[in-house]
Amino acid sequence: FTTLLYTIKFEVLSTMALITNLVVFSTLMLSVWSQKPTIAVTPSLDSGPINWKTDVTISCTWEVPADERAPPAGDLTVDADSIWRHPEYTEMIKAYDSSLRVYAQDDSPNGSLTVTIKNIGKADEHTFQCNVPREGVSAAVDMSVLEPPSDQVANLKAEPDFEAVTITYDAVEGATVYTVGIQSDGTSTWDDSETSDLTYTFVNLGPATGYTVRVRPGNAAGYRTEEEVPFTTDDTVITKDNRPPVAVDALTATAPGYNISDITLTWSLESNTRASHIVDRIEVVVESEDAEGAVTTLVKEDIADDAVTYSYTAPGAGNYTFKVTPHNDFSVVDGVTVEGLATDVVHWVKETTKPPPTEPKKTTEPPTTAPVEQLQCQPTVVIGDDTEDDSADETADDSGDQSAADTADDAGDNTPDETADDTADDTADDTADDGGDTPADNPAEKKRKRRNAYTFTKEVTADEELTLACYLTADAKITADDIKWSYVMDSSDEEVDEAGMAEFGISFQSDDTSRALIINKASMSHTGIFKCYVGSENCTMDVTVAEKVVEPESSATTSFLSTTILSLLALLIILLQ
């Protein structure tokens, strides 16, 4: 029994000794393990790859025993090779220069080594570890870098609507977001947005408007530069046009006349072209009106969308109305043509079998009266005939103040008796005009006077007021404001219109029957040819402005001054004596 007790005691003591040894061994092993270096990366990789172009710091730390006389130097390995020997980093890391992309801060005596990699990229994706002799090797860190997509967007397609454009495109590897933009033609501003979808719709656009769309890929790391990955663009997008066209421009018809039944219409589509309006057809309607005012539609026809002319033969005399209307899908609303699209013009076919007789044209001498319909040069219409045999009294009559008898006398070559009669009939103004040189006496004046067959002359003195007028005929279909004036200075061949004549102190005034040209203060610069005109009808007025004559001082004044001077001289002599 005693032997058994000793045996049990021995086994217990042995087991306790074994357990004690195991505890000591485990403690020693744990102490050795706790001295292994640690590695840390900033920013952390815990949430995923680090964005490109970020500055990354890799830190190695380890325990240095207090009694360590020669602490070991720490090392950072790159794919199991020392960073000091790695071909990608060796030159930079050995320089210990913080301005370089890669540099190290080695504090091994205190148990630390820090390596900084600036602007990290895909080329820096390696396995990094800290290695310290006698201390061991840290856990491995696999560097992961996220870069923006390096490919352009492909298959960009745009589908326009009236006021919107929808685009679609293919996915790009590595892209999680896309920048899409739109720009109106003629502008330089882009309207950009971001989307993660492969389709996008731009809204609130204008109809019938040109646009350019663009798209490029990105992700959490951002976008590459446009030089690296350009935008994919489409500059041919035009929104649909839901606008009606506008009326045609400058619609005209063949001028009405006797037996003119072949009628040609012409017009222009300039306004529609300029505003990019769609015109897909042009409607022409021809209507006639009888004596009772009843209207009959003779033709209603659609012609080509780009037509600018139309021909029609009227069946007989009467008034014909032609209506030209451009159309597209939006020109008719609820069966009614949009207001303002139709343009009309009237043609009158006069009822006669032959044209009225016309006087034969004179080929040798111009007529003595102006062939006016709307315009007359004098209230009496008749203008004196300026032939080479004009006498002095005819020049006086041409001033514009002659009576009816004067006009009659001026028609042919004057005899001495006629000259006497003309003198008797002249008014006070005529007599004043007769006082100067006549065209017969002044060849230059006579030559200037014959610039126009219907010219009459007017002579005034500088600083006088001068008024010239042109008159409407009794049956004129225009107003006096339709009469225009022009002026050619005697020293120049350049014709000046009404706007330019304001520089010469000239104004204009109209009433019911005439339009007057007014010079408040005549000067030598107003000498020249003044012409009023309406279309091809004109009246020419040859104006001469004479210098103002300064009257000499009277003899009494001269005598008084002489006497005064002599008296002063006599007084001076007396004083000198």
C-alpha positions as CSV (number, residue, x, y, z in Angstrom):
1,F,0.0,0.0,0.0
2,T,2.9,2.3,0.9
3,T,4.6,1.5,-2.3
4,L,1.4,2.4,-4.2
5,L,1.1,5.8,-2.5
6,Y,4.7,6.6,-3.4
7,T,4.0,5.6,-7.0
8,I,0.9,7.9,-7.2
9,K,2.8,10.8,-5.6
10,F,5.6,10.4,-8.1
11,E,3.2,10.4,-11.1
12,V,1.5,13.6,-9.8
13,L,4.8,15.4,-9.3
14,S,5.9,14.4,-12.8
15,T,2.7,15.6,-14.4
16,M,2.9,19.0,-12.5
17,A,6.5,19.4,-13.7
18,L,5.5,18.7,-17.3
19,I,2.7,21.3,-17.1
20,T,5.1,23.8,-15.7
21,N,7.5,23.3,-18.5
22,L,4.8,23.6,-21.1
23,V,3.7,27.0,-19.6
24,V,7.2,28.3,-19.6
25,F,7.8,27.2,-23.1
26,S,4.5,28.7,-24.3
27,T,5.4,32.0,-22.6
28,L,8.8,32.1,-24.3
29,M,7.3,31.3,-27.7
30,L,4.6,34.0,-27.3
31,S,7.3,36.5,-26.3
32,V,9.3,35.6,-29.5
33,W,6.1,35.9,-31.7
34,S,5.1,39.3,-30.3
35,Q,8.4,40.8,-31.5
36,K,7.6,40.3,-35.2
37,P,7.4,43.6,-37.3
38,T,4.0,45.1,-38.2
39,I,3.1,46.8,-41.5
40,A,0.4,49.5,-42.0
41,V,-0.8,51.3,-45.2
42,T,-2.3,54.9,-45.3
43,P,-4.9,55.4,-46.7
44,S,-6.2,52.0,-45.7
45,L,-7.0,49.2,-48.1
46,D,-9.7,47.9,-45.8
47,S,-12.5,49.6,-47.8
48,G,-11.1,48.7,-51.2
49,P,-8.5,49.8,-53.7
50,I,-6.8,53.2,-53.3
51,N,-7.6,55.8,-55.9
52,W,-4.9,56.6,-58.4
53,K,-2.7,59.7,-58.0
54,T,-3.0,59.4,-54.2
55,D,0.0,59.7,-52.0
56,V,0.4,56.4,-50.0
57,T,2.5,55.8,-46.9
58,I,3.8,52.2,-45.9
59,S,5.0,52.0,-42.3
60,C,7.0,49.2,-40.7
61,T,7.4,49.1,-36.9
62,W,9.0,46.5,-34.5
63,E,10.2,46.1,-30.9
64,V,13.8,47.0,-30.1
65,P,15.1,45.2,-26.8
66,A,16.4,47.7,-24.3
67,D,19.7,45.8,-24.0
68,E,20.2,45.6,-27.8
69,R,23.6,46.9,-28.5
70,A,23.4,46.8,-32.3
71,P,19.7,47.0,-33.4
72,P,19.1,45.4,-36.8
73,A,18.1,47.6,-39.8
74,G,14.6,47.2,-41.1
75,D,13.7,46.6,-44.7
76,L,10.6,46.9,-46.9
77,T,10.4,44.1,-49.5
78,V,8.6,44.4,-52.8
79,D,7.5,41.1,-54.2
80,A,10.1,39.4,-51.8
81,D,12.9,41.6,-53.0
82,S,14.4,44.6,-51.0
83,I,13.0,47.9,-52.1
84,W,16.6,49.1,-52.2
85,R,17.3,46.6,-55.0
86,H,14.0,46.8,-56.8
87,P,14.5,48.2,-60.4
88,E,11.4,50.4,-60.2
89,Y,12.4,52.1,-56.9
90,T,16.1,51.7,-56.3
91,E,17.4,55.0,-57.6
92,M,14.7,57.0,-55.9
93,I,14.8,55.2,-52.6
94,K,18.6,55.5,-52.2
95,A,18.5,59.2,-52.7
96,Y,16.5,59.9,-49.5
97,D,15.0,62.9,-51.3
98,S,11.4,63.8,-50.2
99,S,10.9,65.7,-53.5
100,L,11.0,62.4,-55.5
101,R,8.0,60.3,-56.1
102,V,9.3,57.5,-53.8
103,Y,11.5,58.2,-50.7
104,A,12.2,56.5,-47.3
105,Q,12.5,57.6,-43.7
106,D,14.7,55.0,-41.9
107,D,14.6,55.1,-38.1
108,S,15.7,51.5,-37.5
109,P,17.4,52.2,-34.1
110,N,14.0,53.2,-32.8
111,G,12.2,50.4,-34.6
112,S,10.6,52.1,-37.6
113,L,10.9,52.5,-41.4
114,T,8.5,54.6,-43.5
115,V,8.3,54.6,-47.3
116,T,6.1,57.1,-49.2
117,I,4.9,56.6,-52.8
118,K,3.4,59.7,-54.4
119,N,0.8,59.6,-57.2
120,I,0.3,55.9,-56.9
121,G,-0.8,54.0,-60.0
122,K,-1.3,50.6,-61.5
123,A,2.4,50.2,-61.8
124,D,2.7,50.2,-58.0
125,E,0.5,47.1,-57.5
126,H,3.0,44.8,-55.7
127,T,3.1,42.7,-52.5
128,F,4.8,44.6,-49.7
129,Q,6.3,43.2,-46.4
130,C,8.4,44.5,-43.5
131,N,11.6,42.4,-42.9
132,V,13.7,42.9,-39.7
133,P,16.7,40.5,-39.0
134,R,16.3,38.5,-35.8
135,E,12.7,40.0,-35.5
136,G,11.0,38.3,-38.4
137,V,8.8,39.2,-41.3
138,S,5.5,41.1,-41.2
139,A,2.2,40.1,-42.8
140,A,2.0,40.7,-46.5
141,V,0.0,43.7,-48.1
142,D,-1.2,43.4,-51.7
143,M,-1.4,47.0,-53.0
144,S,-4.5,47.6,-55.1
145,V,-5.0,50.8,-57.1
146,L,-8.2,52.1,-58.8
147,E,-7.7,54.1,-62.0
148,P,-10.3,55.8,-64.2
149,P,-11.4,53.9,-67.4
150,S,-8.9,54.2,-70.2
151,D,-11.3,53.5,-73.1
152,Q,-13.7,55.8,-74.9
153,V,-17.4,55.2,-75.0
154,A,-18.5,53.3,-78.1
155,N,-21.7,53.2,-80.1
156,L,-23.1,56.6,-79.0
157,K,-26.6,57.0,-80.6
158,A,-29.0,60.0,-80.3
159,E,-32.7,59.9,-80.9
160,P,-34.2,63.4,-81.2
161,D,-37.8,64.3,-80.3
162,F,-39.5,67.7,-80.6
163,E,-38.1,69.1,-77.4
164,A,-35.9,66.3,-76.1
165,V,-32.9,64.1,-77.2
166,T,-32.3,60.6,-75.8
167,I,-28.8,59.1,-76.0
168,T,-27.6,55.5,-75.5
169,Y,-24.1,54.0,-75.5
170,D,-22.1,50.9,-74.6
171,A,-20.6,50.1,-71.2
172,V,-16.9,50.7,-70.6
173,E,-14.8,48.4,-68.5
174,G,-14.1,49.9,-65.1
175,A,-16.6,52.6,-65.5
176,T,-19.3,53.2,-62.8
177,V,-20.4,56.7,-63.8
178,Y,-20.7,58.6,-67.1
179,T,-20.6,62.4,-67.8
180,V,-23.1,63.3,-70.5
181,G,-23.5,66.7,-72.0
182,I,-25.4,68.7,-74.7
183,Q,-24.6,71.9,-76.5
184,S,-26.9,74.0,-78.8
185,D,-25.4,74.9,-82.2
186,G,-23.9,78.3,-82.2
187,T,-23.1,78.4,-78.5
188,S,-20.0,77.4,-76.5
189,T,-21.6,76.3,-73.3
190,W,-22.1,72.7,-72.3
191,D,-24.9,71.4,-70.1
192,D,-23.3,68.4,-68.4
193,S,-24.7,65.8,-66.0
194,E,-23.6,62.5,-64.4
195,T,-25.4,59.2,-64.6
196,S,-24.6,55.6,-63.9
197,D,-27.0,54.4,-66.6
198,L,-26.3,53.6,-70.2
199,T,-29.0,55.9,-71.4
200,Y,-29.9,59.6,-70.8
201,T,-32.6,62.0,-71.9
202,F,-32.0,65.7,-72.3
203,V,-35.2,67.7,-71.9
204,N,-36.6,71.3,-72.3
205,L,-34.9,71.7,-75.7
206,G,-36.0,73.8,-78.6
207,P,-37.8,72.3,-81.7
208,A,-36.0,72.3,-85.0
209,T,-32.7,73.1,-83.3
210,G,-29.2,71.5,-83.9
211,Y,-27.4,70.1,-80.9
212,T,-24.1,68.3,-80.2
213,V,-24.1,65.5,-77.5
214,R,-21.1,64.0,-75.7
215,V,-20.2,61.3,-73.2
216,R,-17.1,59.9,-71.4
217,P,-16.6,57.2,-68.7
218,G,-15.4,57.6,-65.1
219,N,-15.4,55.9,-61.7
220,A,-14.6,56.6,-58.1
221,A,-11.1,57.5,-59.1
222,G,-12.5,60.3,-61.4
223,Y,-11.9,60.8,-65.1
224,R,-8.9,60.8,-67.3
225,T,-8.0,64.0,-69.1
226,E,-9.6,64.7,-72.5
227,E,-6.1,64.2,-74.1
228,E,-6.0,60.7,-72.6
229,V,-9.6,59.7,-73.1
230,P,-11.6,62.2,-75.3
231,F,-15.3,62.6,-75.2
232,T,-17.3,60.6,-77.7
233,T,-19.5,63.1,-79.5
234,D,-22.3,63.4,-82.1
235,D,-22.8,66.8,-83.7
236,T,-25.6,65.8,-86.1
237,V,-28.5,65.9,-83.8
238,I,-31.5,68.1,-84.8
239,T,-34.7,68.1,-82.7
240,K,-38.0,67.5,-84.6
241,D,-39.9,70.5,-86.0
242,N,-43.5,70.9,-84.8
243,R,-43.7,74.5,-86.1
244,P,-45.8,75.5,-89.1
245,P,-44.0,77.3,-91.9
246,V,-44.4,81.0,-92.5
247,A,-45.9,82.8,-95.4
248,V,-43.9,83.0,-98.7
249,D,-42.0,86.2,-99.5
250,A,-42.4,88.7,-102.3
251,L,-45.4,87.2,-104.1
252,T,-46.0,88.9,-107.4
253,A,-48.0,88.3,-110.5
254,T,-47.7,89.4,-114.2
255,A,-48.7,93.0,-114.5
256,P,-52.4,93.4,-115.5
257,G,-53.2,94.6,-119.0
258,Y,-55.3,94.2,-122.1
259,N,-55.6,90.6,-123.3
260,I,-52.9,89.5,-120.8
261,S,-54.3,86.2,-119.7
262,D,-51.1,84.2,-119.4
263,I,-50.2,84.9,-115.8
264,T,-47.0,83.9,-114.0
265,L,-46.6,84.0,-110.2
266,T,-43.3,84.3,-108.5
267,W,-42.3,84.2,-104.8
268,S,-39.5,83.4,-102.4
269,L,-39.0,80.9,-99.6
270,E,-36.3,82.9,-97.9
271,S,-38.0,83.4,-94.6
272,N,-38.7,79.7,-94.2
273,T,-35.1,78.8,-95.3
274,R,-33.6,81.3,-92.9
275,A,-35.6,80.0,-89.9
276,S,-35.2,76.3,-90.9
277,H,-38.9,75.8,-91.3
278,I,-40.0,72.6,-92.9
279,V,-42.1,73.0,-96.1
280,D,-43.2,69.7,-97.7
281,R,-45.8,71.2,-100.2
282,I,-47.1,74.5,-101.6
283,E,-50.8,75.0,-102.2
284,V,-51.9,77.3,-105.0
285,V,-55.5,78.5,-105.2
286,V,-57.0,80.5,-108.1
287,E,-60.3,82.3,-107.6
288,S,-62.4,84.6,-109.9
289,E,-65.0,87.1,-109.0
290,D,-68.0,88.0,-111.2
291,A,-69.8,91.4,-111.4
292,E,-72.1,90.5,-108.5
293,G,-69.1,89.7,-106.3
294,A,-69.6,85.9,-106.3
295,V,-66.3,84.1,-105.9
296,T,-65.5,80.9,-107.8
297,T,-62.5,78.6,-107.1
298,L,-61.0,77.7,-110.4
299,V,-57.8,75.9,-109.2
300,K,-56.7,74.3,-106.0
301,E,-53.4,72.5,-106.5
302,D,-50.4,71.3,-104.5
303,I,-47.0,71.8,-106.1
304,A,-43.4,70.9,-105.2
305,D,-42.1,72.0,-101.7
306,D,-39.3,74.1,-103.3
307,A,-41.3,75.7,-106.1
308,V,-41.0,79.5,-106.5
309,T,-43.1,80.0,-109.6
310,Y,-46.5,79.0,-111.0
311,S,-48.1,79.7,-114.4
312,Y,-51.8,80.0,-115.2
313,T,-53.9,80.9,-118.2
314,A,-57.1,82.8,-117.4
315,P,-60.2,81.7,-119.2
316,G,-61.3,85.3,-119.9
317,A,-61.5,88.9,-118.7
318,G,-62.0,89.7,-115.1
319,N,-60.4,89.8,-111.6
320,Y,-58.4,86.8,-110.5
321,T,-57.0,86.2,-107.0
322,F,-54.1,83.9,-106.5
323,K,-53.3,82.5,-103.1
324,V,-50.0,80.7,-102.3
325,T,-49.7,78.8,-99.0
326,P,-46.8,76.7,-97.8
327,H,-47.7,73.6,-95.8
328,N,-46.2,70.9,-93.5
329,D,-47.6,68.4,-91.0
330,F,-48.4,71.3,-88.5
331,S,-49.8,73.9,-90.8
332,V,-53.4,72.7,-90.4
333,V,-55.0,72.4,-86.9
334,D,-58.4,70.8,-86.6
335,G,-59.0,71.2,-90.3
336,V,-58.2,74.9,-90.4
337,T,-55.0,76.3,-91.9
338,V,-52.9,78.3,-89.4
339,E,-53.7,82.0,-89.7
340,G,-51.3,84.1,-91.7
341,L,-49.9,81.3,-93.9
342,A,-51.7,82.3,-97.1
343,T,-50.5,85.2,-99.3
344,D,-52.6,86.5,-102.1
345,V,-52.2,88.7,-105.2
346,V,-54.8,90.0,-107.7
347,H,-54.5,90.1,-111.5
348,W,-56.9,92.0,-113.7
349,V,-57.5,90.8,-117.3
350,K,-58.9,93.9,-119.0
351,E,-61.8,93.3,-121.4
352,T,-60.9,94.5,-124.9
353,T,-60.0,93.0,-128.3
354,K,-57.1,95.2,-129.0
355,P,-54.9,97.5,-127.0
356,P,-55.7,101.2,-126.9
357,P,-53.8,103.4,-129.5
358,T,-50.5,104.8,-128.3
359,E,-48.7,107.7,-129.7
360,P,-45.5,106.8,-131.6
361,K,-42.3,107.5,-129.9
362,K,-40.3,110.5,-131.0
363,T,-36.8,109.7,-132.0
364,T,-35.3,113.1,-132.8
365,E,-36.6,115.6,-130.2
366,P,-37.9,114.9,-126.8
367,P,-41.6,115.8,-126.2
368,T,-42.4,119.2,-124.9
369,T,-44.5,117.8,-122.1
370,A,-43.5,115.2,-119.6
371,P,-45.3,111.8,-120.1
372,V,-46.5,111.7,-116.5
373,E,-49.1,109.5,-115.0
374,Q,-48.5,109.9,-111.3
375,L,-46.2,113.0,-111.2
376,Q,-46.2,116.5,-112.8
377,C,-43.4,118.9,-112.7
378,Q,-45.6,122.1,-112.5
379,P,-49.2,122.6,-111.4
380,T,-49.9,123.2,-115.1
381,V,-47.9,120.1,-116.2
382,V,-46.5,121.8,-119.3
383,I,-42.8,122.4,-119.2
384,G,-41.0,124.9,-121.5
385,D,-39.0,123.5,-124.5
386,D,-35.3,124.2,-124.1
387,T,-34.1,124.3,-127.7
388,E,-31.1,126.1,-129.1
389,D,-33.3,128.9,-130.4
390,D,-34.6,129.8,-126.9
391,S,-34.6,133.5,-126.3
392,A,-34.0,135.5,-123.1
393,D,-37.7,135.7,-122.2
394,E,-37.9,131.8,-122.3
395,T,-35.3,131.6,-119.6
396,A,-37.4,133.9,-117.5
397,D,-40.4,131.6,-118.1
398,D,-38.4,128.6,-117.0
399,S,-38.1,129.9,-113.5
400,G,-41.3,128.2,-112.6
401,D,-43.4,131.4,-112.2
402,Q,-44.8,131.7,-115.7
403,S,-48.5,132.1,-116.5
404,A,-50.4,129.9,-119.0
405,A,-49.9,132.5,-121.7
406,D,-46.1,132.4,-121.1
407,T,-46.1,128.6,-121.4
408,A,-47.9,128.7,-124.7
409,D,-45.5,131.3,-126.1
410,D,-42.5,129.2,-125.0
411,A,-43.5,126.2,-127.0
412,G,-41.8,127.2,-130.3
413,D,-39.2,129.6,-131.7
414,N,-40.1,133.0,-130.4
415,T,-40.5,136.0,-132.7
416,P,-39.7,139.5,-131.6
417,D,-43.4,140.1,-131.0
418,E,-43.7,136.9,-129.0
419,T,-40.7,138.1,-126.9
420,A,-42.5,141.3,-126.2
421,D,-45.7,139.4,-125.3
422,D,-43.7,137.2,-122.9
423,T,-42.2,140.3,-121.2
424,A,-45.6,141.8,-120.7
425,D,-47.0,138.6,-119.2
426,D,-44.0,138.1,-116.8
427,T,-44.7,138.5,-113.1
428,A,-42.4,140.5,-110.8
429,D,-40.4,137.4,-110.2
430,D,-40.0,136.7,-113.9
431,T,-38.8,140.2,-114.5
432,A,-36.2,139.8,-111.8
433,D,-35.1,136.5,-113.4
434,D,-34.8,138.2,-116.8
435,G,-32.2,140.6,-115.4
436,G,-29.3,138.1,-115.5
437,D,-27.6,136.3,-118.3
438,T,-29.8,134.1,-120.4
439,P,-28.7,130.6,-121.7
440,A,-28.1,132.3,-125.1
441,D,-25.7,134.8,-123.3
442,N,-24.1,132.2,-121.1
443,P,-23.0,129.0,-123.1
444,A,-22.0,127.1,-119.9
445,E,-25.3,127.8,-118.3
446,K,-27.1,126.7,-121.5
447,K,-25.1,123.5,-121.7
448,R,-25.9,122.6,-118.0
449,K,-29.5,123.4,-118.6
450,R,-29.9,120.8,-121.3
451,R,-28.9,117.8,-119.1
452,N,-32.6,116.8,-119.1
453,A,-35.4,117.4,-121.6
454,Y,-37.8,118.4,-118.8
455,T,-35.4,120.6,-116.9
456,F,-36.4,124.1,-115.8
457,T,-34.0,126.6,-114.2
458,K,-34.2,128.6,-111.0
459,E,-31.8,131.4,-110.1
460,V,-31.5,132.7,-106.5
461,T,-29.1,134.8,-104.6
462,A,-27.1,133.4,-101.7
463,D,-28.8,133.5,-98.3
464,E,-32.3,133.5,-99.9
465,E,-34.9,130.8,-99.1
466,L,-35.5,128.4,-101.9
467,T,-38.5,126.1,-102.3
468,L,-38.9,123.5,-105.1
469,A,-42.0,121.3,-105.4
470,C,-43.3,118.4,-107.4
471,Y,-47.0,117.6,-107.7
472,L,-49.3,114.6,-108.0
473,T,-51.6,114.2,-111.0
474,A,-55.3,114.3,-110.4
475,D,-55.6,110.5,-110.9
476,A,-52.5,109.5,-109.1
477,K,-52.7,106.4,-107.0
478,I,-49.8,107.3,-104.7
479,T,-49.4,109.8,-101.9
480,A,-47.0,112.8,-101.9
481,D,-44.7,110.9,-99.5
482,D,-44.0,108.5,-102.3
483,I,-42.2,111.3,-104.2
484,K,-38.5,111.2,-103.6
485,W,-35.8,113.8,-104.2
486,S,-32.1,113.5,-105.3
487,Y,-29.4,116.1,-105.9
488,V,-26.2,116.3,-108.0
489,M,-23.9,119.2,-107.0
490,D,-22.6,121.2,-109.9
491,S,-19.0,120.4,-108.9
492,S,-19.6,116.6,-108.6
493,D,-21.2,113.7,-110.5
494,E,-22.2,111.9,-107.3
495,E,-26.0,111.7,-106.7
496,V,-27.1,112.4,-103.1
497,D,-30.4,111.0,-101.8
498,E,-32.8,112.6,-99.3
499,A,-30.9,111.3,-96.3
500,G,-27.6,112.7,-97.6
501,M,-29.2,116.1,-98.4
502,A,-29.7,116.8,-94.7
503,E,-26.0,117.7,-94.6
504,F,-26.7,120.5,-97.0
505,G,-29.4,122.1,-94.8
506,I,-32.2,120.7,-96.9
507,S,-35.6,119.6,-95.5
508,F,-38.8,118.2,-97.0
509,Q,-42.5,118.8,-96.5
510,S,-45.5,117.0,-97.9
511,D,-49.2,117.9,-98.3
512,D,-52.1,116.3,-100.1
513,T,-50.9,117.1,-103.6
514,S,-47.2,117.9,-103.5
515,R,-43.9,117.3,-101.8
516,A,-41.6,120.3,-101.4
517,L,-37.8,120.6,-101.0
518,I,-36.9,123.5,-98.7
519,I,-33.6,125.3,-98.5
520,N,-33.8,127.9,-95.7
521,K,-30.6,129.7,-96.6
522,A,-29.3,129.1,-100.1
523,S,-25.5,128.9,-100.6
524,M,-23.1,128.3,-103.5
525,S,-23.0,124.6,-102.6
526,H,-26.7,124.3,-103.6
527,T,-25.9,125.0,-107.2
528,G,-26.7,121.9,-109.1
529,I,-29.4,119.6,-110.4
530,F,-32.4,118.7,-108.1
531,K,-34.7,115.8,-109.3
532,C,-37.9,114.6,-107.9
533,Y,-39.1,111.2,-109.0
534,V,-41.6,108.3,-108.7
535,G,-40.4,105.1,-110.4
536,S,-39.3,106.1,-113.9
537,E,-41.1,109.5,-113.8
538,N,-39.0,112.5,-112.9
539,C,-38.8,116.2,-113.0
540,T,-35.4,118.0,-113.0
541,M,-34.7,121.4,-111.7
542,D,-31.5,123.3,-112.5
543,V,-30.6,125.6,-109.6
544,T,-28.0,128.4,-109.8
545,V,-27.1,130.3,-106.6
546,A,-25.4,133.7,-107.3
547,E,-23.0,135.4,-104.9
548,K,-24.6,138.0,-102.7
549,V,-23.6,141.5,-103.9
550,V,-22.4,143.9,-101.2
551,E,-23.5,147.5,-101.9
552,P,-20.7,150.1,-101.9
553,E,-20.8,152.9,-99.3
554,S,-22.7,156.1,-100.3
555,S,-20.8,159.2,-101.6
556,A,-22.2,161.2,-98.6
557,T,-20.6,158.8,-96.2
558,T,-17.3,159.0,-98.1
559,S,-17.4,162.8,-98.2
560,F,-18.0,163.0,-94.4
561,L,-15.1,160.7,-93.7
562,S,-12.8,162.7,-95.9
563,T,-13.8,166.0,-94.2
564,T,-13.2,164.5,-90.8
565,I,-9.8,163.3,-91.7
566,L,-8.7,166.7,-93.1
567,S,-10.0,168.5,-90.0
568,L,-8.0,166.2,-87.8
569,L,-4.8,166.8,-89.9
570,A,-5.3,170.6,-89.7
571,L,-5.7,170.5,-85.9
572,L,-2.6,168.4,-85.6
573,I,-0.5,171.0,-87.6
574,I,-1.7,173.8,-85.4
575,L,-0.7,172.0,-82.3
576,L,2.7,171.2,-83.6
577,Q,3.3,175.0,-84.3
